[in-house]
Amino acid sequence: MLTLLCCVVAVVYLVPTWAALALHSKKKGQIVVLNLLTGWTVAGWCCALTLAVLWRHQDERSPVVRTRS
């Protein structure tokens, strides 16, 4: 039972790191370090997850460019 609990805690703890990698965040390394060093606090974990989402790589084709006719 303790092993299962440790596994669940480890998975939840690393969610910001996995989000940064899955979303191709611009500053993956900084997010991983932030998560590992401050992820044990609720504020640090939330900050790492927020930055992983906000710093995601934007597709260059996504902005709509309008030309005047």
N, C-alpha and C positions, 0 to 999 in steps of 0.2 A: 504493500500500500504506500509506503514511504517512497519507494522508487517511482511509482506512478505520479505521485505528487511532485517530486523533483523534476520529472520529465515535463509535466504540464507547466510548471513554473519556468523552466528553461525555454520552452516554446513561446510562452507569452512574453518573456523577457526579451527575446530576440525578434519580436514582430517589427519594431522600427528598422532593424538592420535588413530584414528580408524585404520590407517595403521599399527601402532605398535601393536595394539591388533589383527588385522586380520592376520598379518604376524608372530605372536608369537615372537616378538622381545625379545632379551635376557634382555634388560634393559627397560622394559615397563614403570616403575615408573619414571625413569629419563627423558624419552621422554615426558611423560605426564606433568611433572613439567616444563620442558623446554618449551613445547608448551603453557602451561597456563601462564607462567611468561613472555616469550619473543615472543610468537606467534603473538602479535599485531604488531610487526615489520616485515618487509618482510624478513630480514636476519634471525631472530629467527624462523620464520615459515619455511623457506627453510631449515635451519639447523635441525629442529626437523623432518621434512619430510625425509631428507637425512639420518639421523641417524636411523629412523624407518625402512628404507629399508636396510641400510648397516648392522644393528645389528640384522637382522632377524635370527631366529633359523634355523641352517643348519641341514638337515637330515643326521644322522650318516651313512646312507647307500649310500650317494651320492658320496663320494670320490672313485675313481676307484683304486683298488690295483692290481698292476701287479706283477705276480710272474715269476721268471725266470724258463725256462724249461730246 
